[in-house]
Amino acid sequence: MVAVLGYGQEIEIPFVSQDYVLEFSKSLQQAVDSVKSQKSEMDSTRSSAASRLQQLQKLFNEGLIDQREFDQKRKEIIRAL
């Protein structure tokens, strides 16, 4: 099969079976699903870290932990990202 592109350019398109297209489509969908899942996990981790940092800030503001403890714990939370 030959496809005509703009300006009279032609390219040869090899025959591709329907089974190949279906398998490729399935593989592509699996890759997309995997990326979406990883993004969801990353978003969840960031949300959890943000929540922990807010709790940590509250403890510091209420005088329940000192600056050293605050800084140490904050570094741990951020390092875990």
CYANA upper distance limits for C-alpha pairs under 8 A (distance plus 0.5 A):
  1 MET  CA     12 GLU  CA      6.59
  1 MET  CA     13 ILE  CA      5.94
  1 MET  CA     14 PRO  CA      7.07
  1 MET  CA     15 PHE  CA      7.78
  2 VAL  CA     10 GLU  CA      6.99
  2 VAL  CA     11 ILE  CA      6.26
  2 VAL  CA     12 GLU  CA      5.22
  2 VAL  CA     13 ILE  CA      6.33
  3 ALA  CA     10 GLU  CA      6.09
  3 ALA  CA     11 ILE  CA      6.00
  3 ALA  CA     12 GLU  CA      6.99
  3 ALA  CA     13 ILE  CA      7.36
  4 VAL  CA      8 GLY  CA      6.77
  4 VAL  CA      9 GLN  CA      6.24
  4 VAL  CA     10 GLU  CA      4.99
  4 VAL  CA     11 ILE  CA      7.15
  5 LEU  CA      9 GLN  CA      5.52
  5 LEU  CA     10 GLU  CA      6.30
  5 LEU  CA     11 ILE  CA      8.06
 16 VAL  CA     20 TYR  CA      7.08
 16 VAL  CA     21 VAL  CA      7.55
 17 SER  CA     21 VAL  CA      6.96
 18 GLN  CA     22 LEU  CA      6.66
 19 ASP  CA     23 GLU  CA      6.64
 20 TYR  CA     24 PHE  CA      6.50
 21 VAL  CA     25 SER  CA      6.50
 22 LEU  CA     26 LYS  CA      6.70
 23 GLU  CA     27 SER  CA      6.68
 24 PHE  CA     28 LEU  CA      6.56
 25 SER  CA     29 GLN  CA      6.64
 26 LYS  CA     30 GLN  CA      6.69
 27 SER  CA     31 ALA  CA      6.77
 28 LEU  CA     32 VAL  CA      6.77
 29 GLN  CA     33 ASP  CA      6.58
 30 GLN  CA     34 SER  CA      6.58
 31 ALA  CA     35 VAL  CA      6.79
 32 VAL  CA     36 LYS  CA      6.73
 33 ASP  CA     37 SER  CA      6.62
 34 SER  CA     38 GLN  CA      6.70
 35 VAL  CA     39 LYS  CA      6.62
 36 LYS  CA     40 SER  CA      6.64
 37 SER  CA     41 GLU  CA      6.75
 38 GLN  CA     42 MET  CA      6.67
 39 LYS  CA     43 ASP  CA      6.57
 40 SER  CA     44 SER  CA      6.64
 41 GLU  CA     45 THR  CA      6.67
 42 MET  CA     46 ARG  CA      6.68
 43 ASP  CA     47 SER  CA      6.58
 44 SER  CA     48 SER  CA      6.58
 45 THR  CA     49 ALA  CA      6.60
 45 THR  CA     81 LEU  CA      7.59
 46 ARG  CA     50 ALA  CA      6.54
 46 ARG  CA     81 LEU  CA      7.55
 47 SER  CA     51 SER  CA      6.69
 48 SER  CA     52 ARG  CA      6.69
 49 ALA  CA     53 LEU  CA      6.59
 49 ALA  CA     77 ILE  CA      6.85
 49 ALA  CA     78 ILE  CA      7.87
 49 ALA  CA     81 LEU  CA      8.04
 50 ALA  CA     54 GLN  CA      6.70
 51 SER  CA     55 GLN  CA      6.77
 52 ARG  CA     56 LEU  CA      6.56
 52 ARG  CA     77 ILE  CA      8.08
 53 LEU  CA     57 GLN  CA      6.57
 53 LEU  CA     74 ARG  CA      7.20
 53 LEU  CA     77 ILE  CA      7.88
 54 GLN  CA     58 LYS  CA      6.72
 55 GLN  CA     59 LEU  CA      6.80
 56 LEU  CA     60 PHE  CA      6.79
 56 LEU  CA     70 PHE  CA      7.32
 56 LEU  CA     73 LYS  CA      8.32
 56 LEU  CA     74 ARG  CA      8.05
 57 GLN  CA     61 ASN  CA      6.54
 57 GLN  CA     70 PHE  CA      8.06
 58 LYS  CA     62 GLU  CA      6.59
 59 LEU  CA     63 GLY  CA      6.81
 59 LEU  CA     64 LEU  CA      5.70
 59 LEU  CA     65 ILE  CA      6.52
 60 PHE  CA     64 LEU  CA      6.32
 60 PHE  CA     65 ILE  CA      5.61
 60 PHE  CA     66 ASP  CA      6.85
 60 PHE  CA     67 GLN  CA      7.79
 60 PHE  CA     70 PHE  CA      7.00
 65 ILE  CA     69 GLU  CA      6.50
 65 ILE  CA     70 PHE  CA      6.98
 66 ASP  CA     70 PHE  CA      6.64
 67 GLN  CA     71 ASP  CA      6.54
 68 ARG  CA     72 GLN  CA      6.59
 69 GLU  CA     73 LYS  CA      6.58
 70 PHE  CA     74 ARG  CA      6.47
 71 ASP  CA     75 LYS  CA      6.69
 72 GLN  CA     76 GLU  CA      6.95
 73 LYS  CA     77 ILE  CA      6.78
 74 ARG  CA     78 ILE  CA      6.71
 75 LYS  CA     79 ARG  CA      6.39
 76 GLU  CA     80 ALA  CA      6.76
 77 ILE  CA     81 LEU  CA      7.51
